[in-house]
Amino acid sequence: MMTGTQYLASLQDGRTVFLDGARVHDVTTDAGLGQSARIVARGYDALHRPGPDARNPVFTIPRTAEELRARCELLTKHDVTLSLSAVAMALLTSSTELTHADPAAGERIQHWFDDCATRDVRFAELITDAKGDRMLAPSQQDDPDLYVRVVDRDSTGVVIRGAKFHTTAGPIVHELVVLPTKRMKPGEEQYAIACAVPADTPGVIQITSSHHARHGHPRDKPISAKLAIPDSMVVFDDVHVPYERVFLDGDVARSAVIAHSLGLWERLSGVAHMAHLGDQLAGMAQLVAEANGTAGISHIKDKIADIVIYATMTHACLEAALANSEVGADGMLLPSELYTNAGKLHAANHYAVMVRHLHDIAGGTIATAPSFADLANPETGAFVEKYLRGAKGVSADERLALFHAIRNMTADEWGGREAVSWLQSGGGLFAQRTVTRNHYDMAHAKATARALMEPIDD
Ligand SMILES: Cc1cc2nc3c(=O)[nH]c(=O)nc-3n(C[C@H](O)[C@H](O)[C@H](O)COP(=O)(O)OP(=O)(O)OC[C@H]3O[C@@H](n4cnc5c(N)ncnc54)[C@H](O)[C@@H]3O)c2cc1C
């Protein structure tokens, strides 16, 4: 297994990354991206075990309910790059079906997966295409490159062109896993491509963002400092991919199989994270109410109760998803589609309302609080200390910590990114609603409704 130091060294591979209009020659030393890389490096150190047989537990294929639960717990304790291993789970889950058209696909996936486990690498998921006009199919767009496609091939591999959007962690992982965003139609074979591309491959260009504060007092941004990972637009400017890294090539009938499977693993991780997030929102709401002296007011108690119920319902969906898991074709345990999707939809759908409650409870200082640097400044510190105090015994330092945490979590650049992410991640609300409906037992529901209409049998 890699240590954090080895992981950081592994990123110094000449990959092509741009940030804020300039080329980043070393992502580990950039002011923003370097902070993200160090978050991941700390995770590597926390998981590291010595010896040639040691293996990151995220590569364990869950075969029992305990292993599936352990996987969820592992993901919530670490940065998001570990959760992005969902893409490897999705490939494994899909491999049996992919071998119908390509008998060696399963072998290639397994070989790639084992190699990734041995090298202890991290993944990014590249599904979301540029898409152009959303109402037009890939082959109908005025530019054929608006969905990633194969533009050439030779005896050794394919050449791909196009761009994938919103690629979380792209600049600081090793494997960029490209999947078709949806089912392709006959005639769109060039778009039915799934493959794994090393991040330093020539022609791969990442235009990225960083959500880290690059100035200011470190206590002003306590959450992004621990969690913020960049998102990239990844351009494939005629990139050669050897066949051993190609998992789907022209099979339009099965082009959506991997994305569907990824949806399940992504949303399971989303439910697990959001259950945890619900607890954090509830805790933050209670703490700030106590600090402000408002914890006994009835409308504040009602709003905190709403957040508590939100967190509890999300936990309940996670439990139901695990309890109703099913064994897949290869013995891998798959969480329930119904409860996973309903849980993710519930959590994403109501997140904005819970944040509104938190903002309402906390008050406007979450937006306007002075910096910790102002508390430390001898010219202003005494004023901040005197006027930022809250309920009896609650210091300005304690309240500032709460206000900055809530701002960082929900109301600044990182908080805004998180709000959009919880809504859109795992394919967005529409996809989660559709999958939930498709897995709901409507025949049973209709039968129960009909039973209500039956006259009493005297
Ligand atoms: C912070 C963040 C991180 C992300 N990380 C990743 C990642 O790592 N990898 C990855 O691949 N993706 C990632 N995503 C992408 C995410 O899955 C997409 O944002 C989501 O699928 C929506 O796609 P879009 O952004 O292109 O919006 P659009 O497709 O433009 O959708 C916008 C709205 O239009 C609706 N819509 C669009 N087309 C249609 C249609 N034909 N019929 C009906 N409704 C339609 C959608 O349902 C939605 O309501 C991330 C997104 C965010 C915000």
Ligand as a Chemical Component Dictionary entry (heavy atoms), coordinates in Angstrom:
data_LIG
# 
_chem_comp.id                   LIG 
_chem_comp.type                 NON-POLYMER 
_chem_comp.pdbx_formal_charge   0 
_chem_comp.three_letter_code    LIG 
# 
loop_
_chem_comp_atom.comp_id 
_chem_comp_atom.atom_id 
_chem_comp_atom.alt_atom_id 
_chem_comp_atom.type_symbol 
_chem_comp_atom.charge 
_chem_comp_atom.model_Cartn_x 
_chem_comp_atom.model_Cartn_y 
_chem_comp_atom.model_Cartn_z 
_chem_comp_atom.pdbx_ordinal 
LIG C1  C1  C 0 -20.067 19.183 -7.574  1  
LIG C2  C2  C 0 -20.397 18.143 -8.590  2  
LIG C3  C3  C 0 -19.597 17.027 -8.719  3  
LIG C4  C4  C 0 -19.866 16.077 -9.710  4  
LIG N1  N1  N 0 -19.023 15.015 -9.863  5  
LIG C5  C5  C 0 -19.148 14.236 -10.966 6  
LIG C6  C6  C 0 -18.164 13.249 -11.278 7  
LIG O1  O1  O 0 -17.214 13.039 -10.523 8  
LIG N2  N2  N 0 -18.287 12.564 -12.437 9  
LIG C7  C7  C 0 -19.323 12.771 -13.295 10 
LIG O2  O2  O 0 -19.384 12.124 -14.336 11 
LIG N3  N3  N 0 -20.282 13.678 -13.015 12 
LIG C8  C8  C 0 -20.213 14.405 -11.881 13 
LIG N4  N4  N 0 -21.178 15.337 -11.591 14 
LIG C9  C9  C 0 -22.207 15.535 -12.598 15 
LIG C10 C10 C 0 -23.618 15.256 -12.192 16 
LIG O3  O3  O 0 -23.911 13.896 -12.213 17 
LIG C11 C11 C 0 -24.419 16.079 -13.212 18 
LIG O4  O4  O 0 -24.313 17.429 -12.802 19 
LIG C12 C12 C 0 -25.845 15.652 -13.347 20 
LIG O5  O5  O 0 -25.916 14.383 -13.929 21 
LIG C13 C13 C 0 -26.593 16.649 -14.262 22 
LIG O6  O6  O 0 -25.935 16.819 -15.490 23 
LIG P1  P1  P 0 -25.535 18.272 -15.987 24 
LIG O7  O7  O 0 -24.811 18.977 -14.913 25 
LIG O8  O8  O 0 -24.857 18.157 -17.302 26 
LIG O9  O9  O 0 -26.900 19.031 -16.162 27 
LIG P2  P2  P 0 -27.976 18.869 -17.304 28 
LIG O10 O10 O 0 -27.866 17.539 -17.974 29 
LIG O11 O11 O 0 -27.913 20.049 -18.174 30 
LIG O12 O12 O 0 -29.312 18.842 -16.451 31 
LIG C14 C14 C 0 -29.923 20.017 -15.929 32 
LIG C15 C15 C 0 -31.404 19.724 -15.736 33 
LIG O13 O13 O 0 -32.019 19.425 -17.001 34 
LIG C16 C16 C 0 -32.648 18.140 -16.945 35 
LIG N5  N5  N 0 -32.438 17.491 -18.246 36 
LIG C17 C17 C 0 -31.332 17.565 -19.027 37 
LIG N6  N6  N 0 -31.519 16.840 -20.149 38 
LIG C18 C18 C 0 -32.742 16.304 -20.075 39 
LIG C19 C19 C 0 -33.507 15.463 -20.938 40 
LIG N7  N7  N 0 -33.042 15.063 -22.110 41 
LIG N8  N8  N 0 -34.728 15.090 -20.520 42 
LIG C20 C20 C 0 -35.230 15.498 -19.333 43 
LIG N9  N9  N 0 -34.549 16.310 -18.464 44 
LIG C21 C21 C 0 -33.330 16.703 -18.839 45 
LIG C22 C22 C 0 -31.937 17.386 -15.810 46 
LIG O14 O14 O 0 -32.749 16.357 -15.254 47 
LIG C23 C23 C 0 -31.677 18.515 -14.827 48 
LIG O15 O15 O 0 -32.850 18.755 -14.085 49 
LIG C24 C24 C 0 -20.969 16.254 -10.569 50 
LIG C25 C25 C 0 -21.796 17.367 -10.418 51 
LIG C26 C26 C 0 -21.520 18.303 -9.442  52 
LIG C27 C27 C 0 -22.413 19.500 -9.336  53 
# 
loop_
_chem_comp_bond.comp_id 
_chem_comp_bond.atom_id_1 
_chem_comp_bond.atom_id_2 
_chem_comp_bond.value_order 
_chem_comp_bond.pdbx_ordinal 
LIG C1  C2  SING 1  
LIG C2  C3  SING 2  
LIG C2  C26 DOUB 3  
LIG C3  C4  DOUB 4  
LIG C4  N1  SING 5  
LIG C4  C24 SING 6  
LIG N1  C5  DOUB 7  
LIG C5  C6  SING 8  
LIG C5  C8  SING 9  
LIG C6  O1  DOUB 10 
LIG C6  N2  SING 11 
LIG N2  C7  SING 12 
LIG C7  O2  DOUB 13 
LIG C7  N3  SING 14 
LIG N3  C8  DOUB 15 
LIG C8  N4  SING 16 
LIG N4  C9  SING 17 
LIG N4  C24 SING 18 
LIG C9  C10 SING 19 
LIG C10 O3  SING 20 
LIG C10 C11 SING 21 
LIG C11 O4  SING 22 
LIG C11 C12 SING 23 
LIG C12 O5  SING 24 
LIG C12 C13 SING 25 
LIG C13 O6  SING 26 
LIG O6  P1  SING 27 
LIG P1  O7  DOUB 28 
LIG P1  O8  SING 29 
LIG P1  O9  SING 30 
LIG O9  P2  SING 31 
LIG P2  O10 DOUB 32 
LIG P2  O11 SING 33 
LIG P2  O12 SING 34 
LIG O12 C14 SING 35 
LIG C14 C15 SING 36 
LIG C15 O13 SING 37 
LIG C15 C23 SING 38 
LIG O13 C16 SING 39 
LIG C16 N5  SING 40 
LIG C16 C22 SING 41 
LIG N5  C17 SING 42 
LIG N5  C21 SING 43 
LIG C17 N6  DOUB 44 
LIG N6  C18 SING 45 
LIG C18 C19 SING 46 
LIG C18 C21 DOUB 47 
LIG C19 N7  SING 48 
LIG C19 N8  DOUB 49 
LIG N8  C20 SING 50 
LIG C20 N9  DOUB 51 
LIG N9  C21 SING 52 
LIG C22 O14 SING 53 
LIG C22 C23 SING 54 
LIG C23 O15 SING 55 
LIG C24 C25 DOUB 56 
LIG C25 C26 SING 57 
LIG C26 C27 SING 58 
# 
